[in-house]
Amino acid sequence: MDSLNHYRALSPTKLWRVGSRRDKTIIFGGWFALVLASIALGLLSVIKSWSGIPLDFGGVTVYITVYPTLIICLFLTLTCGWRWGAIPAYLSTLSLALYSGMPWHWAIIFACANPLGFAILAVGYQAIPANKNLRDSNSLLFYIQLSFVASIFSSSGALIWCYTNHIDRTALLAIWQGWWLGAFLQSVFIVGPLLALLWPKIARWQQHHPAYLRLASGNVRRSVLRLLGAITIGVLVYGAATIQLASNQLDRALITSSSSMSAEVSNAIMILQQTTWVFFWVFAMIILFIAFFGYQLFTRWQRSTNELLSDLHSANESLECLAQTDGLTGLLNRRTMDERLSSEWLRASRMGSGGALVILDIDHFKNINDHYGHAAGDAVIRNIAQAIQAEARGMDIASRYGGEEFVIVLPQTDAEGALQFAERMRNRIATTAAYHETKELRATISLGVAIFSAQDTSFNAWLARADQALYRAKEAGRNRVVVAN
């Protein structure tokens, strides 16, 4: 999954610290203008009475609330982050509540409705990194489902609105349905197309400005649990509220028409109400089971995925190790040694920290192979590699550079320290036998040492001086150390 699909919020603090003046002016200035527009549109929705507008569809009356502020704040939530959309939504709802005469302590709570709904969307996209361009069926269905649950949570303010405005409970259905249905339709048919049109450009902008973004949450399991919990609560609240509000209207109808309605009809209606509630609680248990079962499936999938990723990481590390090391000795191979030697030469050149380079070669190695076989020769090579690992420091770099040739880099080491290391190596090999089957194999080594010099034009020149010193050691009779001039 592309990292851009993850819910990456725009961080105001990061933008303020590292953003250019132009970016800060455009983003903060544009956001402040949208805050003012949201407040103005919120007040206009109250002045124009855009709440609970009845619409007739084939003989069925539905109620829709038009709230343009929702469009702005929801788009900000999805593209910039929850805080960018929640703050203007809260201020807009608070302003219209106070304008309508709602007591301030109720208005403070009432204004949390839309930010609560936006939080569902934010949690959903944190838990499931779905694509926000809405150009495929999976991402579109995910957005529609989240929008529905978010709309139910946002409509919770209808209860406070009706209570503080002394609206009869039988009229609450129109207000509540208008709020959630209006929010859902605006989310799907207005914000959805805007997101599909503009998200590719926004994603590219995020890709070019990663320093402005807040890191995504790492606890995916917790996000999924919160999402499932929110969806479960939203569906159950929707069902319970719909049945309860419809029952209120039906009770009122029964009271007003009790004189003209037969006892059988009244009894049938009461049984229908009771049956509906029984069905709701059965439905609620099914929803809870599905949520629990879905979470168990997710945790099992995540556990198996983590195991696969761990195995893949281990395999990649093994492959990287194989690509860098010599299979016989476990030391670095020649290609990797050239890279490390180049880096060490550059470091010594820039920092003046010095260093030494040691090349060693097994004396008369061909005779060992000819007399005892290549397996015996491999045993001698492994013995020398073990001696190098025993004598080398943690910061030293050792490699098998050729068939019977080894190269060791000794960082921050002067001529005396390099000579002591080389002599320890020579003595150790001369006095330590390698064993193959029942045979005791003894060998000696010749070593060439080159101290880092600013006169070397490259690491190859440094290596050539050590190689020349090795050649002189062999010419002088082998089993000795020669330091390059």
Buried (B, 14 or more C-beta within 10 A) or exposed (E): EEEBBBBBBBBBEBBEEEBEEEBBEEBBEEBEEBBEBBBBBBBBBBEEEBBBBEEEEEEEEBBBBBBBBBBBBBBBBBBBBBBBBBBBBBBBBBBBBBBBEBEEEBBBEBBBBBBBBBBBBBBBBBBBBBBBBBEEEEBBEBBBEBBBBBBBBBBBBBBBBBBBEEBEBBBBBBBBBBBBBBBBBBBBEBBBEBBBEBBEEBBEEBEEBEEBBBEBBEEBEEBBBBBBEBBBBBBBBBBBBBBBBEBBBBBBEBEEEEEEEEEEEEEEBEEEBEEBEEEBEEEBEEBEEBBEEBBEEBEEEEEEEEEEEEEEEEEEEEEEEEEBBBEEBBBBBBEBBBEBBBEBBEBBBEEEEBBBBBBBBBBEBEEBBEEBBEEBBBBBBBBBBBBBEEBBEEEBBBBBBEEBBBBBBBBBBEBEBBBEBBBEBBEBBEEBEBEBEEEEBEBEBBBBBBBBEEEBEEBBEBBBBBBBBBBBBBEEEBBBBBBBE
